[in-house]
Amino acid sequence: MSFLESFPDKPVIIAELGAKYAAMDILERTVHAAKEAGADLVKFQTFRAATLAQPDATFRLADGREVSQYEFFANYELSLADHERLDACCREARIGWLSTPSHPDDVALLERFEPIAYKTGSDDLTNIPFLRQLAERGRPMIVSTGMASIAEVERAVDAIVAAKNQQLILLHAVTSYPAMSETANLRAIETLRCAFGFPVGLSDHTPDELTSVLATALGAVVIEKHFVLDHALKLPDDEAALDPQEFAHLVKRVRLTPKALGTGVKVPVASELEWRTRARKSLHASCDIARGQSIGPGDVAVRRPATGIAPEHFEVVVGRQARRDIAAGEPLTWNMF
Protein backbone atom coordinates (compact mmCIF):
# COMPACT_ATOMS: atom_id res chain seq x y z
CA MET A 1 0.00 0.00 0.00
CA SER A 2 1.40 3.41 -0.99
CA PHE A 3 1.66 6.38 1.35
CA LEU A 4 -1.46 8.03 -0.08
CA GLU A 5 -3.44 4.78 -0.09
CA SER A 6 -2.87 4.55 3.68
CA PHE A 7 -5.30 7.44 4.18
CA PRO A 8 -8.99 7.11 3.21
CA ASP A 9 -9.58 10.85 2.91
CA LYS A 10 -7.73 13.15 0.55
CA PRO A 11 -5.88 15.33 0.90
CA VAL A 12 -3.71 13.99 3.71
CA ILE A 13 -3.59 16.76 6.32
CA ILE A 14 -0.29 17.16 8.17
CA ALA A 15 0.03 19.33 11.28
CA GLU A 16 3.56 20.79 11.25
CA LEU A 17 4.70 21.04 14.89
CA GLY A 18 8.31 21.91 14.15
CA ALA A 19 11.18 21.27 16.55
CA LYS A 20 11.49 21.65 20.32
CA TYR A 21 9.90 25.06 20.33
CA ALA A 22 8.37 24.50 23.77
CA ALA A 23 8.69 22.23 26.79
CA MET A 24 8.05 18.56 26.12
CA ASP A 25 4.78 18.53 28.04
CA ILE A 26 3.48 21.32 25.78
CA LEU A 27 4.61 19.40 22.69
CA GLU A 28 2.76 16.33 23.95
CA ARG A 29 -0.39 18.35 24.52
CA THR A 30 0.05 19.79 21.03
CA VAL A 31 0.17 16.29 19.54
CA HIS A 32 -3.12 15.37 21.20
CA ALA A 33 -4.69 18.69 20.17
CA ALA A 34 -3.66 18.13 16.54
CA LYS A 35 -5.29 14.70 16.58
CA GLU A 36 -8.49 16.14 18.05
CA ALA A 37 -8.48 18.92 15.45
CA GLY A 38 -8.52 16.32 12.66
CA ALA A 39 -4.92 16.05 11.49
CA ASP A 40 -3.95 12.79 9.78
CA LEU A 41 -0.30 13.12 10.78
CA VAL A 42 1.93 15.37 12.85
CA LYS A 43 5.38 16.39 11.70
CA PHE A 44 8.50 17.36 13.59
CA GLN A 45 11.91 18.68 12.56
CA THR A 46 15.03 16.63 13.29
CA PHE A 47 18.30 18.56 13.13
CA ARG A 48 21.51 19.47 14.88
CA ALA A 49 22.72 23.04 14.73
CA ALA A 50 26.28 21.83 14.14
CA THR A 51 25.31 20.06 10.92
CA LEU A 52 22.70 22.59 9.81
CA ALA A 53 24.27 26.05 9.93
CA GLN A 54 27.65 27.73 10.06
CA PRO A 55 28.27 29.75 13.25
CA ASP A 56 28.22 32.99 11.26
CA ALA A 57 24.91 32.27 9.47
CA THR A 58 22.16 34.75 10.40
CA PHE A 59 18.44 35.38 10.00
CA ARG A 60 17.13 38.87 9.27
CA LEU A 61 13.98 39.49 11.32
CA ALA A 62 11.04 41.61 10.23
CA ASP A 63 12.26 44.46 12.45
CA GLY A 64 15.64 44.44 10.68
CA ARG A 65 17.61 42.71 13.44
CA GLU A 66 19.91 39.84 12.55
CA VAL A 67 20.12 36.78 14.78
CA SER A 68 22.40 33.77 14.69
CA GLN A 69 20.94 30.78 12.86
CA TYR A 70 23.32 28.51 14.74
CA GLU A 71 22.17 29.75 18.14
CA PHE A 72 18.51 29.65 17.07
CA PHE A 73 18.65 26.03 15.97
CA ALA A 74 20.78 24.98 18.94
CA ASN A 75 17.94 26.10 21.22
CA TYR A 76 15.39 23.84 19.54
CA GLU A 77 17.11 20.52 18.87
CA LEU A 78 15.11 17.37 19.61
CA SER A 79 17.29 14.69 21.20
CA LEU A 80 16.90 10.95 20.72
CA ALA A 81 15.15 10.82 24.09
CA ASP A 82 12.78 13.57 22.91
CA HIS A 83 11.99 11.58 19.78
CA GLU A 84 11.29 8.49 21.86
CA ARG A 85 8.96 10.46 24.10
CA LEU A 86 7.12 12.01 21.16
CA ASP A 87 6.85 8.62 19.47
CA ALA A 88 5.19 7.23 22.61
CA CYS A 89 2.90 10.28 22.75
CA CYS A 90 1.82 9.81 19.13
CA ARG A 91 1.07 6.14 19.79
CA GLU A 92 -1.04 7.16 22.77
CA ALA A 93 -2.87 9.78 20.69
CA ARG A 94 -3.25 7.27 17.82
CA ILE A 95 -1.75 9.55 15.23
CA GLY A 96 1.18 8.86 12.93
CA TRP A 97 4.20 11.11 12.72
CA LEU A 98 7.04 11.94 10.41
CA SER A 99 9.91 14.39 10.51
CA THR A 100 12.12 16.57 8.36
CA PRO A 101 15.78 15.57 8.65
CA SER A 102 18.54 17.93 7.54
CA HIS A 103 21.58 15.64 7.54
CA PRO A 104 22.39 11.92 7.13
CA ASP A 105 22.92 11.70 10.90
CA ASP A 106 19.33 12.87 11.38
CA VAL A 107 18.15 10.19 9.00
CA ALA A 108 20.04 7.54 10.96
CA LEU A 109 18.25 8.68 14.12
CA LEU A 110 14.83 8.63 12.46
CA GLU A 111 15.38 5.18 10.96
CA ARG A 112 15.12 3.78 14.50
CA PHE A 113 11.40 4.62 14.31
CA GLU A 114 10.73 3.19 10.83
CA PRO A 115 9.09 6.39 9.54
CA ILE A 116 6.09 6.20 7.25
CA ALA A 117 7.81 8.75 4.98
CA TYR A 118 10.44 11.44 4.94
CA LYS A 119 9.62 15.10 4.44
CA THR A 120 12.35 17.38 3.12
CA GLY A 121 12.30 21.13 3.53
CA SER A 122 12.60 23.63 0.74
CA ASP A 123 16.08 24.48 2.00
CA ASP A 124 17.28 21.04 0.88
CA LEU A 125 15.70 21.00 -2.59
CA THR A 126 19.07 21.78 -4.16
CA ASN A 127 20.97 19.48 -1.77
CA ILE A 128 21.16 16.74 -4.38
CA PRO A 129 23.58 14.44 -2.51
CA PHE A 130 21.25 14.45 0.52
CA LEU A 131 18.12 13.85 -1.57
CA ARG A 132 19.87 10.96 -3.29
CA GLN A 133 20.91 9.40 0.02
CA LEU A 134 17.41 9.81 1.40
CA ALA A 135 15.84 8.33 -1.72
CA GLU A 136 18.06 5.27 -1.42
CA ARG A 137 16.33 4.45 1.86
CA GLY A 138 13.35 3.40 -0.25
CA ARG A 139 10.75 5.21 1.83
CA PRO A 140 8.13 7.63 0.44
CA MET A 141 9.43 11.18 0.11
CA ILE A 142 7.46 14.40 0.46
CA VAL A 143 9.58 17.16 -1.03
CA SER A 144 8.89 20.87 -0.55
CA THR A 145 9.75 23.13 -3.48
CA GLY A 146 9.69 26.62 -1.96
CA MET A 147 12.11 29.21 -3.38
CA ALA A 148 12.70 26.97 -6.43
CA SER A 149 12.61 27.35 -10.18
CA ILE A 150 11.12 24.56 -12.27
CA ALA A 151 14.64 23.65 -13.40
CA GLU A 152 15.76 23.19 -9.80
CA VAL A 153 12.74 21.00 -9.09
CA GLU A 154 13.60 18.94 -12.18
CA ARG A 155 17.13 18.28 -10.93
CA ALA A 156 15.80 17.18 -7.55
CA VAL A 157 13.20 14.87 -9.12
CA ASP A 158 15.79 13.38 -11.47
CA ALA A 159 18.11 12.61 -8.56
CA ILE A 160 15.37 10.88 -6.58
CA VAL A 161 14.16 8.86 -9.56
CA ALA A 162 17.75 7.92 -10.47
CA ALA A 163 18.02 6.44 -6.98
CA LYS A 164 15.14 4.15 -7.98
CA ASN A 165 12.59 5.82 -5.73
CA GLN A 166 9.24 6.54 -7.38
CA GLN A 167 7.40 7.16 -4.10
CA LEU A 168 7.51 10.91 -4.47
CA ILE A 169 5.07 13.67 -3.57
CA LEU A 170 6.01 17.26 -4.41
CA LEU A 171 4.75 20.13 -2.30
CA HIS A 172 4.31 23.57 -3.75
CA ALA A 173 5.36 26.13 -1.17
CA VAL A 174 6.13 29.82 -0.75
CA THR A 175 8.91 30.16 1.81
CA SER A 176 7.74 33.14 3.81
CA TYR A 177 6.50 33.19 7.41
CA PRO A 178 3.78 34.11 6.94
CA ALA A 179 3.20 33.91 3.20
CA MET A 180 0.46 36.02 1.66
CA SER A 181 -2.48 34.55 -0.23
CA GLU A 182 -1.87 37.07 -3.02
CA THR A 183 1.48 35.47 -3.79
CA ALA A 184 0.49 31.83 -3.23
CA ASN A 185 0.68 31.04 -6.97
CA LEU A 186 -1.45 27.93 -6.50
CA ARG A 187 -1.59 27.15 -10.21
CA ALA A 188 1.99 25.95 -9.75
CA ILE A 189 0.37 22.81 -8.30
CA GLU A 190 -0.94 22.00 -11.78
CA THR A 191 2.38 22.98 -13.34
CA LEU A 192 4.34 20.59 -11.11
CA ARG A 193 1.88 17.74 -11.64
CA CYS A 194 1.94 18.12 -15.42
CA ALA A 195 5.72 18.60 -15.59
CA PHE A 196 6.73 15.59 -13.50
CA GLY A 197 3.75 13.25 -13.28
CA PHE A 198 3.96 12.86 -9.50
CA PRO A 199 1.23 13.76 -6.97
CA VAL A 200 1.46 17.32 -5.71
CA GLY A 201 0.35 18.97 -2.47
CA LEU A 202 0.79 22.26 -0.65
CA SER A 203 2.93 23.36 2.25
CA ASP A 204 0.80 26.28 3.35
CA HIS A 205 2.48 29.12 5.23
CA THR A 206 -0.40 31.60 5.00
CA PRO A 207 -2.18 32.69 8.20
CA ASP A 208 -5.58 31.16 7.38
CA GLU A 209 -7.24 28.27 5.54
CA LEU A 210 -8.05 29.90 2.18
CA THR A 211 -5.10 28.65 0.17
CA SER A 212 -5.41 25.13 1.60
CA VAL A 213 -9.03 25.00 0.45
CA LEU A 214 -8.17 26.33 -3.01
CA ALA A 215 -5.26 23.90 -3.30
CA THR A 216 -7.63 21.04 -2.47
CA ALA A 217 -9.90 22.20 -5.28
CA LEU A 218 -6.87 22.08 -7.59
CA GLY A 219 -6.21 18.46 -6.65
CA ALA A 220 -3.61 18.76 -3.87
CA VAL A 221 -3.06 15.34 -2.27
CA VAL A 222 -1.30 16.66 0.85
CA ILE A 223 -1.89 19.79 2.90
CA GLU A 224 0.82 20.66 5.40
CA LYS A 225 0.01 23.45 7.84
CA HIS A 226 1.86 24.75 10.88
CA PHE A 227 0.03 24.02 14.14
CA VAL A 228 0.41 25.68 17.53
CA LEU A 229 -1.32 24.87 20.80
CA ASP A 230 -1.90 28.51 21.67
CA HIS A 231 -0.91 31.70 19.88
CA ALA A 232 -0.19 33.23 23.29
CA LEU A 233 2.91 31.02 23.48
CA LYS A 234 4.50 33.10 20.69
CA LEU A 235 6.46 30.15 19.32
CA PRO A 236 8.59 30.33 16.14
CA ASP A 237 6.51 30.35 12.94
CA ASP A 238 3.44 31.34 14.99
CA GLU A 239 2.28 33.83 12.34
CA ALA A 240 2.07 31.00 9.81
CA ALA A 241 0.40 28.58 12.25
CA LEU A 242 -3.17 27.77 13.24
CA ASP A 243 -4.37 26.99 16.75
CA PRO A 244 -6.62 23.97 17.43
CA GLN A 245 -9.87 25.79 16.70
CA GLU A 246 -8.51 27.36 13.51
CA PHE A 247 -6.99 24.07 12.38
CA ALA A 248 -10.25 22.20 12.99
CA HIS A 249 -11.97 24.79 10.80
CA LEU A 250 -9.37 24.21 8.09
CA VAL A 251 -9.92 20.44 8.28
CA LYS A 252 -13.68 20.91 7.99
CA ARG A 253 -13.36 23.19 4.97
CA VAL A 254 -10.76 21.01 3.24
CA ARG A 255 -12.83 17.85 3.78
CA LEU A 256 -15.92 19.61 2.45
CA THR A 257 -14.19 20.83 -0.72
CA PRO A 258 -14.15 17.53 -2.71
CA LYS A 259 -17.78 16.95 -1.76
CA ALA A 260 -18.71 20.46 -2.89
CA LEU A 261 -16.91 19.93 -6.20
CA GLY A 262 -18.94 16.76 -6.78
CA THR A 263 -18.76 14.50 -9.82
CA GLY A 264 -19.37 17.06 -12.54
CA VAL A 265 -22.45 15.17 -13.77
CA LYS A 266 -25.35 17.62 -14.03
CA VAL A 267 -28.29 15.88 -12.36
CA PRO A 268 -30.64 16.96 -9.58
CA VAL A 269 -29.42 15.99 -6.13
CA ALA A 270 -31.76 14.25 -3.71
CA SER A 271 -32.63 17.44 -1.82
CA GLU A 272 -33.81 19.07 -5.07
CA LEU A 273 -36.35 16.42 -6.03
CA GLU A 274 -39.17 17.83 -3.90
CA TRP A 275 -38.43 21.32 -5.18
CA ARG A 276 -38.83 20.16 -8.79
CA THR A 277 -42.55 20.06 -8.01
CA ARG A 278 -42.91 22.80 -5.42
CA ALA A 279 -40.72 25.48 -7.01
CA ARG A 280 -41.13 24.85 -10.73
CA LYS A 281 -44.16 26.13 -12.63
CA SER A 282 -46.79 24.49 -14.81
CA LEU A 283 -49.88 25.45 -16.76
CA HIS A 284 -53.03 26.31 -14.78
CA ALA A 285 -56.47 27.55 -15.80
CA SER A 286 -56.53 31.32 -15.32
CA CYS A 287 -60.37 31.30 -15.36
CA ASP A 288 -63.30 28.87 -15.53
CA ILE A 289 -63.22 26.95 -18.80
CA ALA A 290 -66.41 25.30 -20.09
CA ARG A 291 -66.53 21.86 -21.69
CA GLY A 292 -66.04 22.16 -25.46
CA GLN A 293 -64.45 25.59 -25.18
CA SER A 294 -61.38 26.28 -27.30
CA ILE A 295 -58.46 27.25 -25.09
CA GLY A 296 -57.13 30.75 -25.70
CA PRO A 297 -53.83 32.25 -24.54
CA GLY A 298 -55.61 34.23 -21.85
CA ASP A 299 -57.17 31.08 -20.40
CA VAL A 300 -53.79 29.69 -19.37
CA ALA A 301 -51.51 30.91 -16.55
CA VAL A 302 -47.98 29.79 -15.78
CA ARG A 303 -47.69 29.38 -12.01
CA ARG A 304 -46.29 27.20 -9.24
CA PRO A 305 -46.48 24.30 -8.41
CA ALA A 306 -45.40 21.99 -11.25
CA THR A 307 -48.37 19.64 -10.93
CA GLY A 308 -49.68 20.30 -14.43
CA ILE A 309 -48.38 20.39 -17.98
CA ALA A 310 -44.90 21.92 -18.31
CA PRO A 311 -44.79 25.54 -19.57
CA GLU A 312 -42.79 24.47 -22.62
CA HIS A 313 -46.07 23.02 -24.02
CA PHE A 314 -47.99 26.30 -23.73
CA GLU A 315 -48.41 26.67 -27.49
CA VAL A 316 -49.56 23.05 -27.83
CA VAL A 317 -52.34 23.53 -25.28
CA VAL A 318 -53.61 26.79 -26.80
CA GLY A 319 -56.26 26.00 -29.45
CA ARG A 320 -57.33 22.65 -27.98
CA GLN A 321 -60.88 21.99 -26.79
CA ALA A 322 -61.75 21.20 -23.21
CA ARG A 323 -63.21 17.70 -22.68
CA ARG A 324 -64.79 18.80 -19.40
CA ASP A 325 -65.41 21.86 -17.31
CA ILE A 326 -62.18 23.16 -15.80
CA ALA A 327 -62.27 25.34 -12.70
CA ALA A 328 -60.11 28.44 -12.41
CA GLY A 329 -56.77 27.56 -10.78
CA GLU A 330 -56.82 23.88 -11.73
CA PRO A 331 -53.54 22.51 -13.05
CA LEU A 332 -53.96 21.56 -16.69
CA THR A 333 -53.33 17.93 -17.62
CA TRP A 334 -53.38 16.22 -21.02
CA ASN A 335 -56.57 14.23 -20.29
CA MET A 336 -58.52 17.50 -20.03
CA PHE A 337 -58.28 18.10 -23.82
Residue pairs with C-beta under 8 A, 6 or more apart in sequence:
2 140
2 167
3 12
3 116
3 117
3 140
3 142
3 167
3 169
4 10
4 12
4 169
4 199
4 221
6 116
7 40
9 40
9 255
10 221
10 258
11 201
11 215
11 216
11 220
11 221
11 222
11 223
11 254
12 40
12 41
12 201
12 221
12 222
12 223
13 38
13 39
13 40
13 41
13 222
13 223
13 225
13 250
13 251
13 254
14 39
14 40
14 41
14 42
14 43
14 98
14 119
14 222
14 223
14 224
14 225
15 34
15 37
15 39
15 41
15 42
15 43
15 225
15 226
15 227
15 247
16 42
16 43
16 203
16 224
16 225
16 226
16 227
16 237
16 241
17 27
17 30
17 31
17 34
17 42
17 43
17 44
17 227
18 44
18 45
18 76
18 226
18 235
18 236
18 237
19 44
19 45
19 46
19 47
19 73
19 76
19 77
19 78
20 27
20 76
20 77
20 78
20 82
21 27
21 76
21 235
21 236
21 237
22 30
22 229
22 233
22 235
24 82
24 85
24 86
26 229
26 233
27 86
27 89
28 85
28 86
28 89
29 229
30 42
30 227
30 228
30 229
31 42
31 86
31 89
31 90
31 93
31 95
31 97
32 89
32 92
32 93
33 227
33 229
33 244
34 42
34 95
34 227
34 244
34 247
35 42
35 93
35 94
35 95
36 244
36 248
37 227
37 244
37 245
37 247
37 248
37 251
38 247
38 248
38 251
38 252
38 255
39 95
39 227
39 247
39 251
40 95
40 96
41 95
41 96
41 97
41 98
41 116
42 90
42 95
42 96
42 97
42 227
43 97
43 98
43 99
43 100
43 119
43 224
44 78
44 83
44 86
44 97
44 98
44 99
44 100
45 76
45 78
45 99
45 100
45 102
45 121
46 78
46 83
46 99
46 100
46 101
46 102
46 106
46 109
46 110
47 73
47 77
47 100
47 101
47 102
47 103
47 106
48 73
48 77
48 102
48 103
48 105
48 106
49 70
49 71
49 72
49 73
49 74
49 77
51 102
51 103
51 105
51 106
52 69
52 70
52 73
52 102
52 103
53 69
53 70
53 73
54 69
54 70
55 68
55 70
56 68
56 70
57 68
57 69
57 70
58 66
58 67
58 68
58 69
59 66
59 67
59 68
59 69
59 72
60 66
61 67
72 236
76 236
78 86
80 109
80 112
83 99
83 109
83 110
83 112
83 113
86 97
87 97
87 113
90 96
90 97
96 116
97 115
98 115
98 116
98 117
98 118
98 119
98 142
99 106
99 110
99 115
99 118
99 119
100 118
100 119
100 120
100 121
101 107
101 109
101 110
101 118
101 120
101 134
102 121
102 123
102 124
103 130
104 130
104 133
107 118
107 133
107 134
107 137
110 118
111 137
115 139
116 139
116 140
117 139
117 140
117 141
117 142
117 167
118 134
118 137
118 139
118 140
118 141
118 142
119 141
119 142
119 143
119 144
119 224
120 130
120 131
120 134
120 141
120 142
120 143
120 144
121 144
122 144
122 145
122 146
122 147
122 148
122 173
122 175
122 203
123 147
124 130
124 131
125 131
125 143
125 144
125 145
125 146
125 147
125 148
125 152
125 153
125 156
126 148
126 152
126 155
126 156
128 155
128 156
128 159
131 141
131 143
131 156
131 159
131 160
132 159
132 160
132 162
132 163
134 141
135 141
135 159
135 160
135 163
135 164
135 165
136 163
136 164
136 165
138 165
138 167
139 167
140 167
140 168
140 169
141 160
141 165
141 167
141 168
141 169
142 169
142 171
142 201
142 222
142 224
143 156
143 160
143 168
143 169
143 170
143 171
144 171
144 173
144 203
144 224
145 152
145 153
145 156
145 170
145 171
145 172
145 173
145 192
146 173
146 174
146 175
146 203
147 175
148 156
150 191
150 192
150 195
153 170
153 192
153 195
153 196
154 195
154 196
157 168
157 170
157 196
157 198
160 168
161 168
168 198
168 199
169 198
169 199
169 200
169 201
169 221
169 222
170 192
170 196
170 198
170 199
170 200
170 201
171 200
171 201
171 202
171 203
171 222
171 224
172 185
172 186
172 188
172 189
172 192
172 200
172 201
172 202
172 203
172 215
172 220
173 202
173 203
173 204
173 205
174 183
174 184
174 185
174 205
175 205
176 183
176 205
177 205
177 237
177 239
177 240
178 205
178 206
178 207
178 239
178 240
179 204
179 205
179 206
179 240
180 206
181 206
181 208
181 210
181 211
184 206
184 211
184 214
186 202
186 211
186 214
186 215
186 218
187 218
189 200
189 201
189 202
189 215
189 218
189 219
189 220
190 218
190 219
192 198
192 200
193 199
193 200
193 219
199 221
199 222
200 219
200 220
200 221
201 215
201 220
201 221
201 222
201 223
201 224
202 211
202 212
202 215
202 220
202 222
202 223
202 224
203 224
204 211
204 212
204 215
204 223
204 224
204 225
205 226
205 240
206 240
207 239
207 240
208 242
208 246
209 242
209 246
209 249
209 250
209 253
209 254
212 220
212 223
212 225
212 250
212 253
212 254
213 250
213 253
213 254
213 257
215 223
216 223
216 254
216 257
216 258
217 257
217 261
223 250
223 254
225 241
225 242
225 247
225 250
226 237
226 240
226 241
226 242
227 241
227 242
227 243
227 244
227 247
228 235
228 237
228 238
228 241
228 242
228 243
229 243
229 244
230 243
231 238
231 241
231 243
235 241
242 250
268 276
276 306
277 305
277 306
277 307
278 304
278 305
278 306
279 304
279 305
279 306
280 304
280 305
280 306
281 302
281 303
281 304
281 305
281 306
281 311
282 302
282 303
282 304
282 305
282 306
282 307
282 308
282 309
282 310
282 311
282 331
282 332
283 300
283 301
283 302
283 308
283 309
283 310
283 311
283 313
283 314
283 317
283 331
283 332
284 300
284 301
284 302
284 303
284 308
284 329
284 330
284 331
284 332
285 299
285 300
285 301
285 326
285 327
285 328
285 329
285 330
285 332
286 298
286 299
286 300
286 301
286 328
287 298
287 299
287 328
288 325
288 326
288 327
288 328
289 295
289 299
289 322
289 325
289 326
290 322
290 325
291 322
291 323
291 324
291 325
292 321
292 322
293 299
293 321
293 322
294 319
294 320
294 321
295 317
295 318
295 319
295 320
295 321
295 322
295 337
296 318
297 318
300 314
300 317
300 318
300 332
302 311
302 314
305 331
307 331
308 330
308 331
308 332
308 333
309 317
309 331
309 332
309 333
309 334
317 332
317 337
320 337
321 337
322 336
322 337
323 335
323 336
323 337
324 336
326 332
326 336
